[in-house]
Amino acid sequence: MLNEDIKKSNRRKFIWLLVLMCSPVIISYGLYFSDFKPKSTHYGDLIPIVKMTGKGTNLIDNTILRMKDLHGKWVLLNIDSGNCDEACQKKLYFMRQVRLVQGKEMHRIERLWLINDDIKPDEKLAKEFDGTFFIGAQNNEILDLVENKDSQTKHIYLIDPIGNLMMRFPEDVNGTKMGHDLKRLLHVSQIEH
């Protein structure tokens, strides 16, 4: 009798162990076939990765800036006219502020404005957004790498430290959410120049 009780107990333990070991596989198949997708935690939209190459003239000091010169840094990118209307200035403002709120990590972030026409920006803008690269990029191959021409001026883009364009932020950007995205990326990124 005792021997039979031990066999039943061992059988029950084996079945429970088998159920426990198989449950992750069964659950994962169930989630896969039910098209379950966990909610995303990032604010910006991930876009198809594009390697940013090329060069342009820095309109502040008339030097050449090559995209590879920015490797090792996260780059906030704005594309707009040299006239820089209110929407353009708002993007430049958010780029500056998001960089500033990163505190001791702000040295890992650069700001780049690709000017898509032949209009030179007002000197007042150069002072207000000091530290931003003002690059003349009209008819430049760099602009061809960033999605279609119609939406280029609507977004702030993000380039990773190895030179890949990888994210864009929504049109009416929320600076706080954009800052949280960048803070998270800086925290998990181990790439330094």
Steps between C-alpha positions, in 0.01 A plus 500: 500500500774739593685429177187580296457837681861593421445417131185720488684785674793474259262490202323817621836678551611397152177630340527833687864531398410427137218759505732755657772443240262509202293801608741773372502340156119465493452859622748640245325320212164627627627860510662468157192365326268749674714790362568634848738798496612666822456876522806693388677715758669742261355830381686537171427285196765250398564534127693279256867544582700706250877554521557878490791597277612811319616846595386859502623852571461634853351846438619633838874468438510390133663163576414158359310260725502134405231277647773265620635786717189454717556128563505415868224751576122486495387765250169686506428600139278777365446560127352834403533821300747769600201730552415289807135573568333451838477120462871480413596713800285282723689190382836669562379605845394146594828359369694743722283443807495120471879504481529730803276287723731202452737664750841332518413287195435798270856479361387180322242691291550730201245714316497524122290726277510410131393812310322382186517827302754774426369741766750579774340497848476820703800563728256528790420129455870411502535671840178363644578142398875514550661157470265385224668417170335716228581300186420617148358188336310624195531242217710285734502121514439512876142621444432210261567255785222637722153370403292696249536875446145579615542370854867593557417842644223373729709293740804497725712195416750304707828356374674239714873507593601279207337734247164331439183704463266292713218703658274795439285687747138603430417831331374690802775364718463469875839603641454311826424168328781559249738562791394176670569305178845652470577446870406131463719464189796667670458270799497176302756606239856400571640648177750779562738663258 
